[in-house]
Amino acid sequence: MNKALLLAALGMTLASSVALAQGQPTPDRVQADLKAASGQSTGTVTATAAPKGVLLRIEARGLPPGWHGAHFHEKADCSDSAFTRSGGHVHGGGGKPVHGLLNPQADDSGDLPNIFVGQDGTATVELYSTLVALRDGAGRPALLDTDGSALVIHANPDDYSSQPIGGAGARIACAELR
């Protein structure tokens, strides 16, 4: 490989790493602050483009112990304490989404597996979703569309089948993906 080309590739990789460390988006990755209802930071969320979906890393602290539902919501807006401005779940199909990873009729692109928070209030989780894409052009709803999206953590676990959100309850943490 040409030395100049190798150095250019190394420089782009280093620039992407520095940008991510500083919380700036790169073409294939975005990192966001996870906020509690108080507005206080409670961790970070990193979404990385993958060939057939999105790899999601959640690093949280200060959350209630136990299982919690997590979903992609349609707008990058965590500005109200109940996080309702983030809208409903990301959905690529027409009409009202059908929720539930265990529901055979489900078409809700915002569905994710539950996360577990330890007794110390922390969780480090990596999830993979084939239901969304980071950017447009993959034939799946894009998280980074014109109004972005949000990763929302709920008070209760998702039962993966009941409507509209699997009984996951109130929204307790939110990260704006832009």
N, CA, C and O of each residue as an XYZ file, in Angstrom:
712
protein
N       0.847     -1.174      0.000
C       0.000      0.000      0.000
C       0.893      1.238      0.000
O       1.925      1.270      0.671
N       0.503      2.215     -0.728
C       1.200      3.490     -0.812
C       1.281      4.115      0.583
O       0.285      4.145      1.306
N       2.483      4.625      0.971
C       2.658      5.220      2.301
C       1.736      6.405      2.521
O       1.181      6.557      3.609
N       1.559      7.247      1.516
C       0.694      8.420      1.648
C      -0.752      7.982      1.882
O      -1.456      8.570      2.703
N      -1.193      6.946      1.158
C      -2.551      6.445      1.319
C      -2.728      5.833      2.707
O      -3.757      6.045      3.349
N      -1.751      5.086      3.167
C      -1.796      4.487      4.494
C      -1.854      5.566      5.567
O      -2.635      5.455      6.512
N      -1.045      6.600      5.437
C      -1.058      7.697      6.408
C      -2.384      8.447      6.385
O      -2.881      8.854      7.435
N      -2.959      8.634      5.208
C      -4.255      9.311      5.101
C      -5.335      8.482      5.795
O      -6.160      9.028      6.527
N      -5.333      7.169      5.569
C      -6.319      6.295      6.202
C      -6.145      6.305      7.718
O      -7.130      6.359      8.455
N      -4.912      6.253      8.182
C      -4.635      6.299      9.609
C      -5.105      7.629     10.203
O      -5.675      7.654     11.294
N      -4.872      8.715      9.500
C      -5.302     10.040      9.962
C      -6.805     10.142     10.067
O      -7.318     10.714     11.029
N      -7.541      9.587      9.078
C      -9.003      9.615      9.127
C      -9.513      8.781     10.293
O     -10.464      9.179     10.966
N      -8.891      7.622     10.542
C      -9.286      6.784     11.662
C      -9.037      7.506     12.982
O      -9.883      7.481     13.875
N      -7.873      8.150     13.106
C      -7.551      8.893     14.308
C      -8.509     10.064     14.498
O      -8.953     10.312     15.619
N      -8.837     10.783     13.441
C      -9.774     11.904     13.532
C     -11.149     11.426     13.969
O     -11.806     12.090     14.771
N     -11.596     10.277     13.451
C     -12.890      9.725     13.862
C     -12.873      9.335     15.326
O     -13.853      9.560     16.037
N     -11.765      8.748     15.793
C     -11.647      8.363     17.197
C     -11.667      9.579     18.105
O     -12.317      9.563     19.149
N     -10.956     10.638     17.715
C     -10.941     11.873     18.505
C     -12.322     12.502     18.519
O     -12.782     12.951     19.568
N     -12.995     12.543     17.366
C     -14.336     13.132     17.292
C     -15.294     12.374     18.202
O     -16.086     12.993     18.912
N     -15.236     11.027     18.193
C     -16.119     10.245     19.035
C     -15.800     10.486     20.502
O     -16.714     10.618     21.316
N     -14.520     10.546     20.852
C     -14.134     10.797     22.235
C     -14.640     12.152     22.703
O     -14.912     12.335     23.890
N     -14.769     13.098     21.790
C     -15.254     14.423     22.138
C     -16.769     14.523     21.986
O     -17.334     15.608     22.120
N     -17.434     13.392     21.705
C     -18.884     13.381     21.587
C     -19.410     13.856     20.251
O     -20.612     14.080     20.108
N     -18.531     14.017     19.262
C     -18.959     14.466     17.942
C     -19.303     13.248     17.084
O     -18.636     12.218     17.179
N     -20.338     13.356     16.248
C     -20.693     12.212     15.411
C     -19.658     11.970     14.317
O     -18.993     12.898     13.857
N     -19.536     10.729     13.915
C     -18.734     10.359     12.758
C     -19.718      9.778     11.748
O     -20.876      9.545     12.092
N     -19.283      9.536     10.502
C     -20.229      9.011      9.502
C     -20.882      7.689      9.895
O     -21.990      7.396      9.446
N     -20.218      6.889     10.721
C     -20.762      5.581     11.053
C     -21.086      5.397     12.530
O     -21.400      4.284     12.953
N     -21.017      6.470     13.326
C     -21.231      6.334     14.762
C     -21.701      7.658     15.351
O     -21.287      8.732     14.914
N     -22.570      7.562     16.350
C     -23.012      8.749     17.075
C     -23.052      8.400     18.560
O     -23.449      7.298     18.940
N     -22.638      9.348     19.388
C     -22.667      9.151     20.835
C     -23.516     10.251     21.454
O     -23.448     11.407     21.036
N     -24.317      9.888     22.453
C     -25.218     10.845     23.087
C     -25.208     10.670     24.596
O     -24.951      9.585     25.117
N     -25.495     11.764     25.279
C     -25.623     11.771     26.726
C     -26.969     11.163     27.101
O     -27.996     11.535     26.535
N     -26.971     10.240     28.042
C     -28.207      9.654     28.560
C     -28.625     10.499     29.761
O     -27.856     10.668     30.707
N     -29.853     11.030     29.717
C     -30.326     11.942     30.760
C     -31.433     11.308     31.581
O     -32.272     10.572     31.062
N     -31.419     11.610     32.887
C     -32.519     11.253     33.774
C     -33.584     12.340     33.676
O     -33.348     13.381     33.063
N     -34.753     12.110     34.271
C     -35.844     13.095     34.247
C     -35.415     14.424     34.856
O     -35.956     15.467     34.487
N     -34.457     14.413     35.778
C     -33.949     15.640     36.408
C     -33.096     16.462     35.461
O     -32.768     17.612     35.753
N     -32.734     15.875     34.322
C     -31.847     16.529     33.371
C     -30.391     16.176     33.603
O     -29.528     16.521     32.796
N     -30.114     15.490     34.702
C     -28.752     15.095     35.050
C     -28.279     13.946     34.157
O     -29.054     13.055     33.809
N     -26.999     13.981     33.795
C     -26.425     12.906     32.992
C     -26.425     11.617     33.803
O     -26.061     11.596     34.978
N     -26.840     10.552     33.145
C     -26.865      9.253     33.794
C     -26.154      8.197     32.944
O     -26.354      6.997     33.132
N     -25.311      8.667     31.996
C     -24.543      7.741     31.186
C     -24.425      8.185     29.743
O     -24.668      9.346     29.413
N     -24.045      7.239     28.880
C     -23.899      7.518     27.454
C     -24.525      6.396     26.634
O     -24.669      5.260     27.086
N     -24.887      6.764     25.417
C     -25.413      5.815     24.437
C     -24.605      6.014     23.165
O     -24.441      7.144     22.703
N     -24.103      4.933     22.598
C     -23.366      4.989     21.338
C     -24.054      4.073     20.335
O     -24.270      2.892     20.607
N     -24.396      4.620     19.182
C     -25.004      3.844     18.101
C     -24.008      3.784     16.947
O     -23.513      4.813     16.487
N     -23.720      2.575     16.489
C     -22.744      2.355     15.427
C     -23.414      1.644     14.265
O     -24.090      0.631     14.447
N     -23.218      2.191     13.056
C     -23.764      1.556     11.856
C     -23.094      0.208     11.641
O     -21.882      0.067     11.804
N     -23.897     -0.775     11.273
C     -23.408     -2.103     10.924
C     -24.024     -2.451      9.567
O     -25.017     -1.840      9.172
N     -23.459     -3.415      8.852
C     -23.965     -3.718      7.510
C     -25.455     -4.029      7.441
O     -26.094     -3.732      6.432
N     -26.026     -4.623      8.496
C     -27.432     -5.008      8.449
C     -28.214     -4.487      9.639
O     -29.224     -5.080     10.020
N     -27.761     -3.372     10.243
C     -28.476     -2.824     11.389
C     -27.641     -1.825     12.156
O     -26.810     -1.116     11.589
N     -27.875     -1.781     13.457
C     -27.195     -0.841     14.341
C     -26.767     -1.564     15.607
O     -27.553     -2.282     16.224
N     -25.506     -1.364     15.988
C     -24.986     -1.850     17.255
C     -25.139     -0.721     18.261
O     -24.696      0.400     18.012
N     -25.755     -1.007     19.382
C     -26.049      0.000     20.383
C     -25.330     -0.360     21.676
O     -25.417     -1.492     22.153
N     -24.619      0.615     22.236
C     -23.953      0.418     23.533
C     -24.537      1.423     24.512
O     -24.538      2.627     24.257
N     -25.034      0.916     25.632
C     -25.603      1.746     26.687
C     -24.733      1.587     27.926
O     -24.520      0.474     28.409
N     -24.234      2.703     28.433
C     -23.478      2.713     29.686
C     -24.233      3.648     30.622
O     -24.202      4.867     30.459
N     -24.916      3.058     31.608
C     -25.810      3.833     32.462
C     -25.413      3.712     33.927
O     -24.799      2.734     34.352
N     -25.787      4.746     34.685
C     -25.586      4.751     36.139
C     -26.758      5.512     36.768
O     -27.390      6.350     36.125
N     -27.028      5.207     38.013
C     -28.078      5.922     38.727
C     -29.490      5.535     38.338
O     -30.428      6.289     38.598
N     -29.664      4.380     37.724
C     -31.007      3.907     37.353
C     -31.510      2.924     38.407
O     -30.706      2.331     39.126
N     -32.824      2.742     38.510
C     -33.364      1.759     39.451
C     -32.927      0.341     39.057
O     -32.948     -0.005     37.875
N     -32.533     -0.479     40.037
C     -32.135     -1.864     39.727
C     -33.283     -2.659     39.111
O     -34.456     -2.394     39.374
N     -32.921     -3.627     38.295
C     -33.895     -4.536     37.688
C     -33.949     -4.404     36.180
O     -33.116     -3.741     35.564
N     -34.954     -5.055     35.596
C     -35.144     -5.083     34.149
C     -35.912     -3.850     33.689
O     -36.844     -3.397     34.355
N     -35.502     -3.310     32.526
C     -36.131     -2.115     31.961
C     -36.276     -2.271     30.451
O     -35.375     -2.762     29.772
N     -37.425     -1.843     29.943
C     -37.619     -1.790     28.504
C     -36.785     -0.675     27.910
O     -36.545      0.344     28.558
N     -36.346     -0.866     26.684
C     -35.591      0.154     25.946
C     -36.127      0.166     24.522
O     -36.347     -0.885     23.919
N     -36.334      1.362     23.995
C     -36.876      1.496     22.641
C     -36.243      2.684     21.935
O     -35.808      3.643     22.574
N     -36.197      2.611     20.606
C     -35.850      3.767     19.793
C     -37.132      4.564     19.575
O     -38.136      4.019     19.117
N     -37.098      5.859     19.904
C     -38.248      6.737     19.689
C     -37.964      7.667     18.516
O     -36.809      7.887     18.152
N     -39.029      8.212     17.928
C     -38.959      8.857     16.627
C     -38.294     10.225     16.567
O     -37.957     10.665     15.468
N     -38.083     10.923     17.673
C     -37.504     12.273     17.626
C     -36.391     12.431     18.650
O     -36.498     11.930     19.770
N     -35.340     13.114     18.277
C     -34.231     13.419     19.184
C     -34.609     14.616     20.040
O     -34.065     15.708     19.880
N     -35.554     14.392     20.954
C     -36.012     15.478     21.829
C     -36.288     14.917     23.225
O     -37.326     14.301     23.470
N     -35.345     15.142     24.123
C     -35.461     14.704     25.517
C     -35.631     15.913     26.423
O     -35.204     15.888     27.578
N     -36.259     16.985     25.906
C     -36.290     18.262     26.618
C     -37.322     18.343     27.736
O     -37.217     19.227     28.587
N     -38.314     17.455     27.769
C     -39.272     17.483     28.881
C     -38.971     16.325     29.833
O     -38.467     15.286     29.407
N     -39.276     16.498     31.103
C     -38.890     15.519     32.122
C     -39.561     14.153     31.959
O     -39.056     13.155     32.474
N     -40.688     14.095     31.251
C     -41.348     12.806     30.994
C     -40.892     12.198     29.673
O     -41.282     11.082     29.328
N     -40.065     12.936     28.933
C     -39.505     12.499     27.645
C     -40.571     12.189     26.594
O     -40.323     11.403     25.680
N     -41.742     12.790     26.712
C     -42.814     12.545     25.740
C     -42.560     13.239     24.408
O     -43.130     12.840     23.393
N     -41.715     14.269     24.389
C     -41.417     14.954     23.122
C     -40.599     14.084     22.171
O     -40.413     14.433     21.006
N     -40.114     12.952     22.675
C     -39.396     12.022     21.799
C     -40.359     11.265     20.896
O     -39.926     10.555     19.988
N     -41.656     11.406     21.133
C     -42.655     10.781     20.278
C     -42.813      9.296     20.528
O     -42.388      8.761     21.552
N     -43.441      8.646     19.555
C     -43.647      7.202     19.622
C     -42.410      6.459     19.145
O     -41.349      7.052     18.946
N     -42.560      5.166     18.966
C     -41.428      4.358     18.514
C     -41.099      4.634     17.051
O     -41.972      4.988     16.259
N     -39.839      4.467     16.711
C     -39.412      4.532     15.316
C     -40.215      3.480     14.565
O     -40.345      2.342     15.014
N     -40.756      3.878     13.408
C     -41.613      2.962     12.655
C     -41.483      3.270     11.171
O     -41.666      4.412     10.751
N     -41.172      2.269     10.392
C     -40.992      2.475      8.965
C     -42.226      2.185      8.136
O     -42.326      2.639      6.997
N     -43.154      1.445      8.682
C     -44.340      1.079      7.917
C     -45.430      2.117      8.042
O     -45.370      2.998      8.899
N     -46.409      2.012      7.196
C     -47.563      2.903      7.281
C     -48.475      2.455      8.410
O     -48.435      1.297      8.825
N     -49.283      3.356      8.899
C     -50.231      3.027      9.962
C     -49.585      2.936     11.323
O     -48.414      3.270     11.504
N     -50.370      2.478     12.272
C     -49.926      2.369     13.654
C     -49.018      1.142     13.814
O     -49.353      0.060     13.331
N     -47.872      1.302     14.490
C     -46.975      0.149     14.647
C     -47.555     -0.925     15.561
O     -48.282     -0.627     16.509
N     -47.227     -2.157     15.266
C     -47.586     -3.288     16.117
C     -46.327     -3.663     16.879
O     -45.314     -4.033     16.286
N     -46.403     -3.563     18.204
C     -45.254     -3.744     19.081
C     -45.013     -5.209     19.416
O     -45.932     -6.027     19.400
N     -43.746     -5.523     19.724
C     -43.447     -6.793     20.367
C     -42.495     -7.705     19.632
O     -42.814     -8.219     18.560
N     -41.314     -7.905     20.216
C     -40.341     -8.822     19.621
C     -40.864    -10.259     19.572
O     -40.390    -11.059     18.765
N     -41.837    -10.595     20.425
C     -42.422    -11.942     20.407
C     -43.781    -11.992     19.713
O     -44.440    -13.032     19.726
N     -44.203    -10.903     19.119
C     -45.484    -10.823     18.432
C     -45.270    -11.124     16.944
O     -44.524    -10.401     16.283
N     -45.906    -12.170     16.398
C     -45.692    -12.517     14.992
C     -46.142    -11.442     14.002
O     -45.671    -11.424     12.865
N     -47.036    -10.552     14.410
C     -47.498     -9.472     13.539
C     -46.708     -8.170     13.742
O     -47.023     -7.159     13.115
N     -45.713     -8.185     14.588
C     -44.978     -6.962     14.930
C     -44.291     -6.340     13.714
O     -43.733     -7.033     12.864
N     -44.354     -4.993     13.663
C     -43.628     -4.242     12.644
C     -43.049     -2.958     13.244
O     -42.775     -1.996     12.527
N     -42.869     -2.956     14.553
C     -42.369     -1.810     15.306
C     -40.843     -1.800     15.241
O     -40.186     -2.633     15.865
N     -40.282     -0.857     14.485
C     -38.834     -0.804     14.301
C     -38.093     -0.307     15.531
O     -36.871     -0.438     15.606
N     -38.807      0.260     16.498
C     -38.173      0.773     17.708
C     -37.951     -0.270     18.780
O     -37.337      0.028     19.804
N     -38.429     -1.479     18.577
C     -38.305     -2.530     19.592
C     -36.850     -2.934     19.826
O     -36.071     -3.089     18.886
N     -36.506     -3.097     21.095
C     -35.190     -3.573     21.519
C     -35.371     -4.555     22.675
O     -36.420     -4.549     23.319
N     -34.385     -5.388     22.950
C     -34.452     -6.242     24.141
C     -34.356     -5.400     25.419
O     -33.840     -4.283     25.406
N     -34.861     -5.958     26.513
C     -34.748     -5.307     27.814
C     -33.289     -5.203     28.238
O     -32.434     -5.955     27.769
N     -33.021     -4.253     29.138
C     -31.692     -4.150     29.734
C     -31.812     -4.431     31.226
O     -32.869     -4.216     31.819
N     -30.732     -4.911     31.830
C     -30.737     -5.191     33.266
C     -29.794     -4.228     33.964
O     -28.635     -4.074     33.576
N     -30.313     -3.580     35.004
C     -29.535     -2.657     35.823
C     -29.236     -3.359     37.147
O     -30.143     -3.852     37.818
N     -27.958     -3.397     37.513
C     -27.536     -4.058     38.747
C     -27.963     -3.308     39.999
O     -28.481     -2.193     39.926
N     -27.738     -3.931     41.144
C     -28.106     -3.340     42.432
C     -27.412     -2.007     42.684
O     -27.907     -1.182     43.453
N     -26.263     -1.794     42.037
C     -25.538     -0.524     42.200
C     -26.050      0.569     41.258
O     -25.506      1.673     41.243
N     -27.090      0.274     40.473
C     -27.680      1.258     39.577
C     -26.970      1.410     38.247
O     -27.260      2.341     37.496
N     -26.038      0.504     37.940
C     -25.294      0.623     36.687
C     -25.637     -0.516     35.729
O     -26.046     -1.607     36.127
N     -25.450     -0.208     34.454
C     -25.621     -1.202     33.397
C     -24.681     -0.848     32.259
O     -24.558      0.317     31.882
N     -24.026     -1.853     31.718
C     -23.268     -1.714     30.479
C     -23.783     -2.811     29.569
O     -23.637     -3.999     29.855
N     -24.388     -2.391     28.467
C     -25.098     -3.317     27.603
C     -24.752     -3.031     26.152
O     -24.628     -1.870     25.761
N     -24.596     -4.069     25.358
C     -24.515     -3.931     23.909
C     -25.671     -4.716     23.314
O     -25.874     -5.888     23.628
N     -26.424     -4.049     22.448
C     -27.567     -4.642     21.762
C     -27.381     -4.463     20.266
O     -26.687     -3.548     19.822
N     -27.995     -5.331     19.500
C     -27.937     -5.211     18.042
C     -29.354     -5.236     17.498
O     -30.147     -6.104     17.863
N     -29.674     -4.298     16.637
C     -30.996     -4.267     16.009
C     -30.856     -4.302     14.496
O     -30.112     -3.519     13.905
N     -31.586     -5.227     13.881
C     -31.658     -5.288     12.422
C     -32.894     -4.538     11.916
O     -33.159     -4.522     10.714
N     -33.647     -3.922     12.824
C     -34.898     -3.251     12.464
C     -34.700     -1.810     12.016
O     -35.614     -1.214     11.445
N     -33.519     -1.234     12.265
C     -33.225      0.167     11.933
C     -31.858      0.258     11.261
O     -31.090     -0.704     11.229
N     -31.582      1.442     10.728
C     -30.262      1.774     10.181
C     -29.836      3.086     10.834
O     -30.679      3.832     11.333
N     -28.561      3.365     10.834
C     -28.105      4.633     11.393
C     -28.490      5.778     10.468
O     -28.947      6.825     10.925
N     -28.305      5.577      9.162
C     -28.592      6.623      8.164
C     -29.518      6.089      7.074
O     -29.715      4.880      6.949
N     -30.079      6.996      6.294
C     -30.961      6.627      5.185
C     -30.235      5.768      4.156
O     -29.008      5.794      4.057
N     -31.017      5.008      3.392
C     -30.482      4.273      2.260
C     -30.336      2.786      2.482
O     -29.896      2.078      1.577
N     -30.688      2.288      3.652
C     -30.518      0.869      3.931
C     -31.830      0.086      3.842
O     -31.842     -1.122      4.076
N     -32.938      0.762      3.506
C     -34.219      0.084      3.415
C     -34.885     -0.131      4.764
O     -35.905     -0.816      4.847
N     -34.326      0.440      5.817
C     -34.900      0.381      7.158
C     -35.015      1.809      7.674
O     -34.309      2.685      7.173
N     -35.872      2.083      8.653
C     -35.956      3.443      9.194
C     -34.593      3.906      9.721
O     -33.891      3.158     10.401
N     -34.235      5.145      9.398
C     -32.942      5.706      9.807
C     -33.076      6.429     11.145
O     -33.986      7.236     11.331
N     -32.180      6.139     12.062
C     -32.170      6.831     13.348
C     -31.752      8.286     13.180
O     -32.240      9.163     13.893
N     -30.849      8.541     12.237
C     -30.345      9.896     12.022
C     -31.035     10.555     10.831
O     -30.376     11.049      9.916
N     -32.370     10.557     10.851
C     -33.128     11.251      9.803
C     -33.178     12.741     10.149
O     -32.399     13.201     10.984
N     -34.067     13.491      9.533
C     -34.074     14.952      9.700
C     -34.289     15.409     11.138
O     -33.751     16.444     11.532
N     -35.062     14.665     11.938
C     -35.260     15.067     13.337
C     -34.597     14.117     14.330
O     -34.897     14.159     15.523
N     -33.695     13.260     13.844
C     -32.982     12.338     14.722
C     -33.918     11.339     15.376
O     -35.038     11.128     14.911
N     -33.460     10.729     16.447
C     -34.263      9.779     17.212
C     -33.763      9.798     18.657
O     -32.798     10.491     18.980
N     -34.414      9.049     19.498
C     -34.010      8.973     20.900
C     -33.980      7.518     21.330
O     -34.772      6.699     20.865
N     -33.055      7.212     22.223
C     -33.075      5.932     22.907
C     -33.733      6.216     24.250
O     -33.237      7.043     25.015
N     -34.834      5.548     24.548
C     -35.566      5.765     25.790
C     -35.528      4.488     26.617
O     -35.763      3.392     26.108
N     -35.229      4.650     27.903
C     -35.278      3.545     28.859
C     -36.522      3.754     29.715
O     -36.785      4.857     30.192
N     -37.281      2.679     29.900
C     -38.555      2.725     30.619
C     -38.416      2.166     32.042
O     -37.437      1.494     32.363
N     -39.403      2.454     32.878
C     -39.388      2.060     34.288
C     -39.529      0.554     34.494
O     -38.990      0.006     35.455
N     -40.242     -0.108     33.605
C     -40.547     -1.537     33.761
C     -40.000     -2.324     32.572
O     -39.660     -1.741     31.543
N     -39.916     -3.652     32.714
C     -39.507     -4.451     31.553
C     -40.597     -4.483     30.494
O     -41.779     -4.323     30.798
N     -40.193     -4.689     29.263
C     -41.092     -4.877     28.124
C     -41.479     -6.358     28.106
O     -40.608     -7.224     28.187
N     -42.773     -6.654     28.001
C     -43.202     -8.056     27.930
C     -43.146     -8.595     26.497
O     -43.466     -9.760     26.259
N     -42.741     -7.748     25.545
C     -42.516     -8.107     24.138
C     -43.771     -8.461     23.350
O     -43.669     -8.975     22.236
N     -44.951     -8.198     23.902
C     -46.137     -8.540     23.127
C     -47.317     -7.591     23.321
O     -48.011     -7.307     22.345
N     -47.583     -7.083     24.525
C     -48.770     -6.248     24.703
C     -48.588     -4.877     24.063
O     -47.471     -4.394     23.882
N     -49.715     -4.272     23.730
C     -49.728     -3.003     22.997
C     -49.986     -1.841     23.945
O     -50.715     -2.026     24.919
N     -49.443     -0.681     23.725
C     -48.586     -0.315     22.601
C     -47.090     -0.439     22.899
O     -46.283     -0.419     21.969
N     -46.688     -0.571     24.209
C     -45.250     -0.576     24.515
C     -44.830     -1.744     25.403
O     -43.801     -1.666     26.075
N     -45.596     -2.803     25.416
C     -45.212     -3.983     26.179
C     -45.254     -3.807     27.680
O     -44.563     -4.521     28.407
N     -46.071     -2.849     28.166
C     -46.179     -2.627     29.600
C     -44.938     -2.019     30.226
O     -44.747     -2.113     31.439
N     -44.089     -1.394     29.416
C     -42.809     -0.879     29.906
C     -42.939      0.347     30.806
O     -41.990      0.689     31.512
N     -44.073      1.004     30.796
C     -44.313      2.094     31.735
C     -43.627      3.402     31.398
O     -43.268      3.664     30.250
N     -43.453      4.218     32.431
C     -42.918      5.572     32.286
C     -41.518      5.575     31.673
O     -40.770      4.601     31.762
N     -41.199      6.689     31.058
C     -39.877      6.888     30.463
C     -38.974      7.494     31.536
O     -39.265      8.572     32.055
N     -37.871      6.801     31.874
C     -37.029      7.266     32.980
C     -35.659      7.781     32.554
O     -34.969      8.422     33.348
N     -35.259      7.516     31.330
C     -33.983      8.018     30.820
C     -34.092      8.161     29.312
O     -34.834      7.428     28.658
N     -33.331      9.128     28.757
C     -33.468      9.442     27.329
C     -32.158      9.972     26.788
O     -31.474     10.749     27.454
N     -31.806      9.556     25.585
C     -30.611     10.052     24.894
C     -31.009     10.495     23.495
O     -31.675      9.755     22.770
N     -30.599     11.710     23.112
C     -30.901     12.254     21.792
C     -29.844     11.819     20.791
O     -28.673     12.177     20.915
N     -30.265     11.042     19.793
C     -29.353     10.572     18.748
C     -29.482     11.507     17.558
O     -30.512     11.523     16.885
N     -28.439     12.287     17.296
C     -28.425     13.254     16.198
C     -27.205     13.040     15.337
O     -27.008     13.756     14.356
